[in-house]
């Protein structure tokens, strides 16, 4: 399975359905108000980013995801994730955290998201709790 392509597909599908939240603070708000609605979390950084405040936010988000059985992955290319889920009005920094919320009851399930959940489950069984995924160039 090409996890990068699968992640991109899941993000695009969720965005088309209006189930994507972008931004650390916006994501934290969703997690606080309705944690059961969160299905998947993506944390994005640049390869050389070492912002201490951002790392603290990531640690808290990861802990929340672990406590609430939310699948979580890392992407080390902030620009690529922004191209997938961002819009012209958003700052690049807002794409550090992206959530996919659960589809409404009875709606179509996303096979790409299911594949990502299985990938995360397999990674956890190998003690890789936050696996890193490389997004495709296109």
N, C-alpha and C positions, 0 to 999 in steps of 0.2 A: 504494500500500500504506500502510495506517495502521500505522506501526511501533510506536506506543504500544500499540495493541490487540494486535498480534502479540506484542510482548514480554510483555505481561500473560498472554496465552494460553500462551506457551511456559513461563513461570514456573509457572503453575498446573498445566500438564500434567506438568512435571518434578517438582513438589512432590507430585502425586498418585502418581507413580512412585517417590518417595523419592530423587530425584536432585538435590536442592537442598541446598547448604551455605550457611549464613548466618553472617557475621561475619568480620572481617579476619583474626584469628588462626586461626580454623577453616579459612578458605579457604587461608591460607598453608601450613597443615599439609598439606592435600590436594595443593596444588601441589608441595610438596616431596616428599611420599611417593609420589604417583602422578600426575605431570603429564599422562600420556597419557590419563587418565580425564576430564580437564577439557575440556568442549566449548564453554562460553560463560561470559563474565564480565560482571557488571554492577557498576559503581561508582556509589554514590549519595551525594549531598551535598544540603544545603540550599542555596538560591541564595546566601546570604550567609555561608556557612561558610568560615572561614579558619584552621582548625587546622593548624599547621605539621607536627605529627607525622603527622596523617592524610594530608596532601599527600605526605609522604615515603613512606608506605605505598603510596599510590596510584601514585606514580612507579615504585616497585619492582614492584608488581603489573602495571602496564602493560608494563614492560620484560620481565617474565617471559612475559606473554601474547604479546608481539611475537616473542620468541625461540622460543616453542613453538607458533606458529600457532593461537592461541586467539582467537576473535572476542571483542571487548570493546566495551562501550558505557557511556556515562554517563547518569545520570538525576539531575535536580536537584531531586527531591522525595523526601526520605528518608521522610517519613510515608506517602506512597503506596506506596513499595516495601515498607515494613514491613507495611502492611495486606495486601499480596499474599502475602508469604512469612513474615512474623513470626507469633509466637504470643504469648499473654498473658504468658508467663514471660520472654520476651526483652526486653532493653532496646532502645530505638529506635536507640541507637548501634551495635548489633550488625548492623544492616542496611546498613552502609556498603559491604560487599562481599558479593556473592551469586554463587555458582558453580552452573552446571548441568553435571552430569557426563554422560558419554556413555552412551546406553542399552546394555544388555547385548547381546552378539552375538545376532543373529537376532530381536530384539524389534522392535516397531513403531517406525518412525521418526516423529518429530514434524514435520509440515509447517510449523508456526509457527517452529520452530527453524531449519529449512532456509531459510525466508524471511529470518530474521534474519542468517544466515550470508551470504546473497546481498547483503543490505543493507550489511553490514560490508565485504564485498569491493568493492562499488561505491564505498563511502565512501573506502576506502583508495586506490582508483584515482584519486580526486579529491584525494588528500593530506589527507583527514580521517581520521586514524588512530584516534581515539576519538570517534565521533559521539555526539551527545547526542540522547536520545529523551525525548519528553514522554509520560508515562503518562496514560491517560484518567482522568477524575474518578471514574468508576464501574467 
